[in-house]
Amino acid sequence: MKKIFSILLILAMSIPLFGCNTKSPVTKEFAYLPLYTGMQLNEFVPANVETPLATGKYTLKNMTDVTTICQNYQSILDKEGWTITKVQKDISISAEKDKHLVNITFQKSGKDVILVINSK
């Protein structure tokens, strides 16, 4: 009985550590911003005195459905606790969380979709 209790106790204690991790992966450049699966960095310009927002340009290869990508990214941000402040259908999403602001612009380019992220 003592052995069973010990096993159940260990399992119960490990659930919060391993079983409930729902955080999405984040971008390397914006450590607070959820990553959209498949995003590949093309260019990154960090924030500076003259430009207070960092800018990242990403590509989603072989994806052309901007509507779905925009909706999915909005859902990811919602799930991660971001407040959506503005949506321009199929064009951009603006959101904020804690002290961070982000504007994500979507653009179809041939067989790919380009995401330009401005954030602080």
DSSP file (Angstrom, degrees, kcal/mol; ACC not computed):
  #  RESIDUE AA STRUCTURE BP1 BP2  ACC     N-H-->O    O-->H-N    N-H-->O    O-->H-N    TCO  KAPPA ALPHA  PHI   PSI    X-CA   Y-CA   Z-CA
    1    1 A M     >        0   0    0      0, 0.0     4,-2.4     0, 0.0     5,-0.2   0.000 360.0 360.0 360.0 -42.5    0.0    0.0    0.0
    2    2 A K  H  >  +     0   0    0      1,-0.2     4,-2.2     2,-0.2     5,-0.1   0.875 360.0  52.4 -63.1 -37.6    2.8    2.4    0.9
    3    3 A K  H  > S+     0   0    0      2,-0.2     4,-2.1     1,-0.2    -1,-0.2   0.907 109.9  47.8 -65.1 -43.4    4.5    1.6   -2.5
    4    4 A I  H  > S+     0   0    0      1,-0.2     4,-2.6     2,-0.2     5,-0.2   0.916 111.2  51.0 -64.3 -43.9    1.3    2.4   -4.4
    5    5 A F  H  X S+     0   0    0     -4,-2.4     4,-2.4     1,-0.2    -1,-0.2   0.908 109.7  50.6 -60.2 -42.4    0.8    5.7   -2.5
    6    6 A S  H  X S+     0   0    0     -4,-2.2     4,-2.2     2,-0.2    -1,-0.2   0.906 110.9  48.3 -62.8 -42.5    4.4    6.7   -3.2
    7    7 A I  H  X S+     0   0    0     -4,-2.1     4,-2.4     2,-0.2    -2,-0.2   0.925 112.6  48.3 -64.7 -44.9    4.0    6.1   -6.9
    8    8 A L  H  X S+     0   0    0     -4,-2.6     4,-2.5     1,-0.2    -2,-0.2   0.884 110.6  51.9 -63.4 -37.9    0.7    8.0   -7.0
    9    9 A L  H  X S+     0   0    0     -4,-2.4     4,-2.0    -5,-0.2    -1,-0.2   0.914 110.0  48.1 -64.2 -43.7    2.3   10.9   -5.2
   10   10 A I  H  X S+     0   0    0     -4,-2.2     4,-1.5     2,-0.2    -2,-0.2   0.913 113.0  48.5 -63.9 -43.1    5.2   11.1   -7.6
   11   11 A L  H  X S+     0   0    0     -4,-2.4     4,-1.2     1,-0.2    -2,-0.2   0.919 110.8  50.4 -63.0 -43.2    2.9   11.0  -10.6
   12   12 A A  H  < S+     0   0    0     -4,-2.5    -1,-0.2     1,-0.2    -2,-0.2   0.866 111.3  48.5 -63.9 -36.0    0.7   13.7   -9.1
   13   13 A M  H  < S+     0   0    0     -4,-2.0     4,-0.5     1,-0.2    -1,-0.2   0.778 109.6  52.6 -75.1 -26.2    3.7   15.9   -8.5
   14   14 A S  H  X>S+     0   0    0     -4,-1.5     4,-2.3     1,-0.2     5,-0.6   0.702  89.9  77.4 -84.7 -18.8    5.0   15.4  -12.0
   15   15 A I  I  X>S+     0   0    0     -4,-1.2     4,-1.9     1,-0.2     5,-0.9   0.928  95.1  47.0 -58.2 -48.1    1.8   16.4  -13.8
   16   16 A P  I  45S+     0   0    0      0, 0.0    -1,-0.2     0, 0.0     4,-0.2   0.830 114.7  49.4 -64.2 -27.3    2.3   20.2  -13.3
   17   17 A L  I  45S+     0   0    0     -4,-0.5    -2,-0.2    -3,-0.2    -3,-0.1   0.871 133.5   4.5 -77.7 -36.5    5.9   19.9  -14.4
   18   18 A F  I ><5S+     0   0    0     -4,-2.3     3,-0.6     2,-0.1    -3,-0.2   0.720 121.4  58.1-121.2 -31.2    5.3   17.9  -17.6
   19   19 A G  I 3<<S+     0   0    0     -4,-1.9    -4,-0.1    -5,-0.6    -2,-0.1   0.674 105.0  44.7 -84.7 -18.0    1.7   17.4  -18.4
   20   20 A C  T 3 < +     0   0    0     -5,-0.9     2,-1.1    -4,-0.2    -1,-0.2   0.120  68.7 129.1-117.3  22.1    0.3   20.9  -18.6
   21   21 A N    <   +     0   0    0     -3,-0.6    -4,-0.0     1,-0.2    -3,-0.0  -0.664  17.2 155.4 -81.8 101.4    2.9   22.8  -20.6
   22   22 A T        +     0   0    0     -2,-1.1    -1,-0.2     2,-0.1     2,-0.1   0.319  24.9 128.3-109.0   6.5    0.8   24.5  -23.3
   23   23 A K        -     0   0    0      1,-0.1     3,-0.1    -3,-0.1    57,-0.0  -0.397  56.9-128.7 -65.3 136.6    3.2   27.3  -24.1
   24   24 A S        -     0   0    0     52,-0.1    -1,-0.1     1,-0.1    12,-0.1  -0.499  31.5 -95.1 -78.0 153.3    4.0   27.7  -27.8
   25   25 A P        -     0   0    0      0, 0.0    10,-3.3     0, 0.0     2,-0.3  -0.347  44.4-137.3 -62.3 154.0    7.6   27.9  -28.9
   26   26 A V  B     -A   34   0A   0      8,-0.3     5,-0.1    -3,-0.1     2,-0.1  -0.746  18.2 -96.9-113.5 161.9    8.9   31.4  -29.3
   27   27 A T        -     0   0    0      6,-2.2     6,-0.2     3,-0.7    -1,-0.1  -0.453  25.9-130.6 -72.9 150.2   11.0   33.1  -31.9
   28   28 A K  S    S+     0   0    0      1,-0.2     3,-0.3    -2,-0.1    -1,-0.1   0.883 108.2  47.2 -66.2 -38.6   14.7   33.4  -31.2
   29   29 A E  S    S+     0   0    0      1,-0.3     2,-0.5     2,-0.1    -1,-0.2   0.834 121.3  34.9 -75.8 -34.4   14.7   37.1  -32.1
   30   30 A F  S >  S-     0   0    0      3,-0.2     3,-2.3     1,-0.1    -3,-0.7  -0.825  73.6-170.5-121.5  88.3   11.6   38.0  -30.1
   31   31 A A  T 3  S+     0   0    0     -2,-0.5    -1,-0.1    -3,-0.3    -5,-0.1   0.581  85.0  47.7 -61.7 -10.3   11.9   35.7  -27.0
   32   32 A Y  T 3  S+     0   0    0      2,-0.1    -1,-0.3    -6,-0.1    -4,-0.1   0.484  92.7  91.8-104.9  -7.9    8.3   36.6  -25.9
   33   33 A L  S <  S-     0   0    0     -3,-2.3    -6,-2.2    -6,-0.2    -3,-0.2  -0.794  78.5-118.6-100.5 125.0    6.6   36.2  -29.3
   34   34 A P  B     -A   26   0A   0      0, 0.0     2,-0.3     0, 0.0    -8,-0.3  -0.285  29.7-122.8 -59.8 142.6    5.0   32.8  -30.2
   35   35 A L        -     0   0    0    -10,-3.3     2,-0.6    41,-0.1    -9,-0.0  -0.675  10.8-135.8 -87.1 135.9    6.5   31.1  -33.3
   36   36 A Y    >   -     0   0    0     -2,-0.3     3,-2.2   -12,-0.1    37,-0.0  -0.843  41.0-101.5 -88.2 125.8    4.3   30.2  -36.2
   37   37 A T  T 3  S+     0   0    0     -2,-0.6    -1,-0.1     1,-0.3     0, 0.0  -0.200 105.8  20.5 -53.3 127.7    5.3   26.7  -37.3
   38   38 A G  T 3  S+     0   0    0      1,-0.3    23,-0.5    22,-0.1    -1,-0.3   0.334  81.7 149.2  97.2  -5.9    7.6   26.9  -40.4
   39   39 A M  E <   -B   60   0B   0     -3,-2.2     2,-0.5    21,-0.1    -1,-0.3  -0.422  27.1-165.3 -63.9 129.8    8.7   30.5  -40.0
   40   40 A Q  E     -B   59   0B   0     19,-2.0    19,-2.4    -2,-0.2     2,-0.2  -0.980  19.7-122.7-120.1 127.3   12.2   31.0  -41.4
   41   41 A L  E     +B   58   0B   0     -2,-0.5    17,-0.2    17,-0.2     3,-0.1  -0.466  32.8 169.0 -70.4 132.0   14.1   34.1  -40.6
   42   42 A N  E     -     0   0B   0     15,-3.5     2,-0.3     1,-0.4    16,-0.2   0.730  68.6  -4.3-103.5 -41.1   15.3   36.2  -43.6
   43   43 A E  E     -B   57   0B   0     14,-1.5    14,-3.0     2,-0.0    -1,-0.4  -0.992  55.5-166.3-157.3 143.2   16.4   39.4  -41.9
   44   44 A F  E     -B   56   0B   0     -2,-0.3    12,-0.2    12,-0.2    10,-0.0  -0.990   2.4-175.1-138.7 130.7   16.5   40.9  -38.4
   45   45 A V  E     -B   55   0B   0     10,-3.0    10,-2.7    -2,-0.4     3,-0.1  -0.968  23.9-138.6-123.0 112.2   17.2   44.5  -37.4
   46   46 A P        -     0   0    0      0, 0.0     7,-0.1     0, 0.0     5,-0.1  -0.249  28.9 -93.8 -68.1 158.7   17.3   45.1  -33.6
   47   47 A A        +     0   0    0      5,-0.2     2,-0.3    72,-0.1     7,-0.1  -0.337  50.7 171.1 -65.7 152.1   15.7   48.1  -32.0
   48   48 A N        -     0   0    0      3,-3.0    -1,-0.0     5,-0.1    -3,-0.0  -0.849  50.5 -78.4-148.7-174.1   17.9   51.1  -31.5
   49   49 A V  S    S+     0   0    0     -2,-0.3    -2,-0.0     1,-0.2    -1,-0.0   0.897 129.7  40.9 -60.5 -42.0   17.7   54.7  -30.4
   50   50 A E  S    S+     0   0    0      1,-0.3    -1,-0.2     2,-0.1    -3,-0.1   0.824 125.1  35.6 -76.6 -32.6   16.4   55.9  -33.8
   51   51 A T        -     0   0    0      1,-0.1    -3,-3.0    -5,-0.1    -1,-0.3  -0.889  66.6-172.8-125.3  98.6   14.1   52.9  -34.4
   52   52 A P        +     0   0    0      0, 0.0     2,-0.5     0, 0.0    -5,-0.2   0.629  66.9  71.8 -71.8 -12.1   12.5   51.8  -31.2
   53   53 A L  S    S-     0   0    0     -7,-0.1    67,-0.2    -6,-0.0     2,-0.2  -0.885  77.4-135.0-105.3 133.2   10.9   48.7  -32.7
   54   54 A A  E     - C   0 119B   0     65,-2.8    65,-2.4    -2,-0.5     2,-0.4  -0.538  22.1-147.2 -75.6 151.6   12.9   45.6  -33.8
   55   55 A T  E     -BC  45 118B   0    -10,-2.7   -10,-3.0    63,-0.2     2,-0.4  -0.986  16.2-177.4-128.4 129.5   12.0   44.2  -37.2
   56   56 A G  E     -BC  44 117B   0     61,-2.7    61,-3.3    -2,-0.4     2,-0.5  -0.985  11.0-157.5-124.2 136.4   12.1   40.6  -38.3
   57   57 A K  E     +BC  43 116B   0    -14,-3.0   -15,-3.5    -2,-0.4   -14,-1.5  -0.962  20.4 178.2-114.9 122.8   11.3   39.4  -41.8
   58   58 A Y  E     -BC  41 115B   0     57,-3.2    57,-2.6    -2,-0.5     2,-0.4  -0.841  17.8-144.7-124.1 156.8   10.2   35.8  -42.1
   59   59 A T  E     -BC  40 114B   0    -19,-2.4   -19,-2.0    -2,-0.3     2,-0.7  -0.972   4.8-157.6-122.5 138.4    9.1   33.4  -44.8
   60   60 A L  E >   -BC  39 113B   0     53,-2.8    53,-1.8    -2,-0.4     3,-1.0  -0.940  31.0-141.0-107.5 103.5    6.6   30.6  -44.7
   61   61 A K  T 3  S+     0   0    0     -2,-0.7    51,-0.2   -23,-0.5     3,-0.1  -0.370  72.9   2.7 -72.4 142.2    7.7   28.5  -47.7
   62   62 A N  T 3  S+     0   0    0      1,-0.2     2,-0.4    -2,-0.1    50,-0.2   0.801  99.8 117.2  54.2  35.9    5.2   26.8  -49.9
   63   63 A M    <   +     0   0    0     -3,-1.0    -1,-0.2    48,-0.6    -3,-0.2  -0.996  26.3 160.6-130.0 125.8    2.2   28.4  -48.1
   64   64 A T        +     0   0    0     -2,-0.4     2,-1.7    44,-0.1     3,-0.2   0.480  42.6 102.6-124.4  -5.7    0.0   30.7  -50.0
   65   65 A D     >  +     0   0    0      1,-0.2     4,-2.2     2,-0.1     5,-0.2  -0.594  40.3 173.5 -86.1  84.6   -3.2   30.9  -48.0
   66   66 A V  H  > S+     0   0    0     -2,-1.7     4,-2.8     1,-0.2     5,-0.2   0.855  74.6  58.9 -60.3 -37.6   -2.7   34.3  -46.3
   67   67 A T  H  > S+     0   0    0      1,-0.2     4,-2.4     2,-0.2    -1,-0.2   0.943 109.4  42.3 -58.3 -50.0   -6.3   34.2  -44.8
   68   68 A T  H  > S+     0   0    0      2,-0.2     4,-2.9     1,-0.2     5,-0.2   0.905 114.5  50.7 -65.0 -42.5   -5.6   30.9  -42.9
   69   69 A I  H  X S+     0   0    0     -4,-2.2     4,-2.7     2,-0.2     5,-0.2   0.928 111.8  47.8 -62.0 -45.2   -2.2   31.9  -41.8
   70   70 A C  H  X S+     0   0    0     -4,-2.8     4,-2.1     2,-0.2    -2,-0.2   0.926 114.7  45.7 -61.7 -46.3   -3.5   35.2  -40.4
   71   71 A Q  H  X S+     0   0    0     -4,-2.4     4,-2.1    -5,-0.2    -2,-0.2   0.910 114.0  49.0 -63.8 -43.1   -6.4   33.5  -38.6
   72   72 A N  H  X S+     0   0    0     -4,-2.9     4,-2.3     2,-0.2    -2,-0.2   0.910 111.1  48.6 -65.2 -42.4   -4.1   30.8  -37.2
   73   73 A Y  H  X S+     0   0    0     -4,-2.7     4,-2.6     1,-0.2    -1,-0.2   0.896 109.7  52.9 -66.2 -37.9   -1.5   33.3  -35.9
   74   74 A Q  H  X S+     0   0    0     -4,-2.1     4,-2.5    -5,-0.2    -1,-0.2   0.913 109.4  49.5 -61.3 -41.9   -4.3   35.3  -34.3
   75   75 A S  H  X S+     0   0    0     -4,-2.1     4,-2.7     2,-0.2    -2,-0.2   0.891 109.6  51.5 -63.2 -40.6   -5.5   32.2  -32.6
   76   76 A I  H  X S+     0   0    0     -4,-2.3     4,-1.8     2,-0.2    -2,-0.2   0.936 111.2  47.3 -62.0 -46.4   -1.9   31.4  -31.4
   77   77 A L  H  <>S+     0   0    0     -4,-2.6     5,-2.7     2,-0.2    -2,-0.2   0.923 112.3  49.7 -61.9 -44.4   -1.6   34.9  -30.0
   78   78 A D  H ><5S+     0   0    0     -4,-2.5     3,-1.8     1,-0.2    -2,-0.2   0.936 110.0  51.1 -57.3 -47.9   -5.0   34.7  -28.2
   79   79 A K  H 3<5S+     0   0    0     -4,-2.7    -1,-0.2     1,-0.3    -2,-0.2   0.827 108.2  52.7 -60.9 -32.6   -4.1   31.3  -26.7
   80   80 A E  T 3<5S-     0   0    0     -4,-1.8    -1,-0.3    -5,-0.2    -2,-0.2   0.324 124.5-100.4 -89.5   8.1   -0.8   32.7  -25.4
   81   81 A G  T < 5S+     0   0    0     -3,-1.8     2,-0.2     1,-0.3    -3,-0.2   0.619  70.5 147.9  89.5  12.7   -2.6   35.6  -23.6
   82   82 A W      < -     0   0    0     -5,-2.7     2,-0.6    -6,-0.2    -1,-0.3  -0.558  45.5-130.7 -78.5 146.0   -2.0   38.4  -26.1
   83   83 A T  E     -D   96   0B   0     13,-3.1    13,-2.1    -2,-0.2     2,-0.5  -0.888  17.8-137.9 -96.6 118.2   -4.6   41.1  -26.5
   84   84 A I  E     +D   95   0B   0     -2,-0.6    11,-0.3    11,-0.2     3,-0.1  -0.660  25.8 176.1 -77.1 120.8   -5.5   41.7  -30.2
   85   85 A T  E     +     0   0B   0      9,-2.3     2,-0.3    -2,-0.5    10,-0.2   0.702  63.5   4.8-100.8 -23.8   -5.8   45.4  -30.7
   86   86 A K  E     -D   94   0B   0      8,-1.6     8,-3.0     2,-0.0     2,-0.4  -0.947  54.8-169.4-161.9 139.5   -6.3   45.6  -34.4
   87   87 A V  E     -D   93   0B   0     -2,-0.3     2,-0.7     6,-0.2     6,-0.2  -0.991   5.4-167.7-132.0 125.5   -6.8   43.2  -37.3
   88   88 A Q  E >>  -D   92   0B   0      4,-2.5     3,-3.1    -2,-0.4     4,-2.1  -0.951  45.3-107.0-107.6 109.4   -6.8   44.1  -41.0
   89   89 A K  T 34 S-     0   0    0     -2,-0.7   -22,-0.1     1,-0.3     4,-0.1  -0.031  92.9 -11.6 -45.7 123.5   -8.2   41.1  -42.7
   90   90 A D  T 34 S+     0   0    0    -23,-0.2    -1,-0.3   -24,-0.1     3,-0.1   0.531 131.9  69.9  64.0   9.2   -5.4   39.1  -44.5
   91   91 A I  T <4 S-     0   0    0     -3,-3.1    15,-3.1     1,-0.3     2,-0.3   0.735 100.7 -16.0-119.3 -51.9   -3.0   42.1  -44.1
   92   92 A S  E  <  -DE  88 105B   0     -4,-2.1    -4,-2.5    13,-0.2     2,-0.4  -0.993  38.3-149.1-158.3 160.9   -2.0   42.5  -40.5
   93   93 A I  E     -DE  87 104B   0     11,-2.2    11,-3.1    -2,-0.3     2,-0.4  -0.999  12.2-165.4-131.4 133.9   -2.4   41.8  -36.8
   94   94 A S  E     +DE  86 103B   0     -8,-3.0    -9,-2.3    -2,-0.4    -8,-1.6  -0.971  21.3 159.5-116.5 138.2   -1.5   44.2  -33.9
   95   95 A A  E     -DE  84 102B   0      7,-2.4     7,-2.5    -2,-0.4     2,-0.3  -0.964  22.8-153.8-151.9 164.7   -1.4   42.9  -30.4
   96   96 A E  E     +DE  83 101B   0    -13,-2.1   -13,-3.1    -2,-0.3     2,-0.3  -0.994   9.8 175.9-144.1 151.0    0.0   43.6  -27.0
   97   97 A K  E >   - E   0 100B   0      3,-2.1     3,-2.9    -2,-0.3   -15,-0.1  -0.926  66.1 -37.0-155.1 129.2    1.0   41.6  -23.9
   98   98 A D  T 3  S-     0   0    0     -2,-0.3     0, 0.0     1,-0.3     0, 0.0  -0.363 127.8 -23.2  53.5-122.8    2.6   42.9  -20.7
   99   99 A K  T 3  S+     0   0    0     -2,-0.1     2,-0.3    -3,-0.1    -1,-0.3   0.319 117.7 103.3 -98.2   7.8    5.0   45.6  -21.9
  100  100 A H  E <   -E   97   0B   0     -3,-2.9    -3,-2.1   -68,-0.1     2,-0.4  -0.711  47.2-170.5 -98.5 142.3    5.3   44.2  -25.5
  101  101 A L  E     -E   96   0B   0     -2,-0.3    19,-1.9    -5,-0.2     2,-0.4  -0.961   8.2-175.8-123.4 144.8    3.7   45.4  -28.7
  102  102 A V  E     -EF  95 119B   0     -7,-2.5    -7,-2.4    -2,-0.4     2,-0.4  -1.000  16.0-170.4-143.5 142.4    3.7   43.6  -32.0
  103  103 A N  E     -EF  94 118B   0     15,-2.5    15,-2.5    -2,-0.4     2,-0.5  -0.988  12.1-168.4-128.3 121.8    2.5   44.3  -35.5
  104  104 A I  E     -EF  93 117B   0    -11,-3.1   -11,-2.2    -2,-0.4     2,-0.4  -0.952   2.0-165.4-115.2 122.0    2.6   41.4  -37.9
  105  105 A T  E     -EF  92 116B   0     11,-2.6    11,-2.3    -2,-0.5     2,-0.4  -0.895   5.6-154.2-109.1 136.5    2.1   42.1  -41.6
  106  106 A F  E     + F   0 115B   0    -15,-3.1     2,-0.3    -2,-0.4     9,-0.2  -0.894  15.7 172.9-112.8 137.1    1.3   39.3  -44.1
  107  107 A Q  E     - F   0 114B   0      7,-2.0     7,-3.4    -2,-0.4     2,-0.3  -0.967  28.2-130.7-147.1 128.6    2.1   39.3  -47.8
  108  108 A K  E     - F   0 113B   0     -2,-0.3     2,-0.3     5,-0.2     5,-0.2  -0.587  25.4-179.3 -74.8 136.0    1.9   36.6  -50.4
  109  109 A S  E >   - F   0 112B   0      3,-3.1     3,-1.9    -2,-0.3     2,-0.4  -0.802  55.9 -65.4-140.7  94.9    5.0   36.3  -52.5
  110  110 A G  T 3  S-     0   0    0     -2,-0.3    -1,-0.1     1,-0.3    -2,-0.0  -0.489 119.3 -12.2  64.3-120.5    4.9   33.7  -55.3
  111  111 A K  T 3  S+     0   0    0     -2,-0.4   -48,-0.6    -3,-0.1    -1,-0.3   0.287 131.1  65.9 -93.4   9.1    4.6   30.3  -53.5
  112  112 A D  E <  S- F   0 109B   0     -3,-1.9    -3,-3.1   -50,-0.2     2,-0.4  -0.753  71.7-130.5-125.8 169.2    5.4   31.7  -50.1
  113  113 A V  E     -CF  60 108B   0    -53,-1.8   -53,-2.8    -2,-0.2     2,-0.4  -0.995  19.6-148.5-121.3 131.6    4.0   34.1  -47.5
  114  114 A I  E     -CF  59 107B   0     -7,-3.4    -7,-2.0    -2,-0.4     2,-0.5  -0.836   8.2-162.6 -98.6 133.1    6.3   36.8  -46.1
  115  115 A L  E     -CF  58 106B   0    -57,-2.6   -57,-3.2    -2,-0.4     2,-0.6  -0.976   1.4-165.5-114.6 126.1    5.7   37.9  -42.5
  116  116 A V  E     -CF  57 105B   0    -11,-2.3   -11,-2.6    -2,-0.5     2,-0.5  -0.962  10.1-165.7-110.6 121.2    7.2   41.3  -41.3
  117  117 A I  E     -CF  56 104B   0    -61,-3.3   -61,-2.7    -2,-0.6     2,-0.5  -0.931  10.1-175.7-114.0 122.8    7.2   41.6  -37.6
  118  118 A N  E     +CF  55 103B   0    -15,-2.5   -15,-2.5    -2,-0.5     2,-0.3  -0.971  26.4 148.3-112.7 128.5    7.7   44.9  -35.8
  119  119 A S  E      CF  54 102B   0    -65,-2.4   -65,-2.8    -2,-0.5   -17,-0.2  -0.995 360.0 360.0-158.3 159.3    7.9   44.7  -32.1
  120  120 A K              0   0    0    -19,-1.9   -18,-0.1    -2,-0.3    -1,-0.1   0.225 360.0 360.0-144.1 360.0    9.2   45.9  -28.8
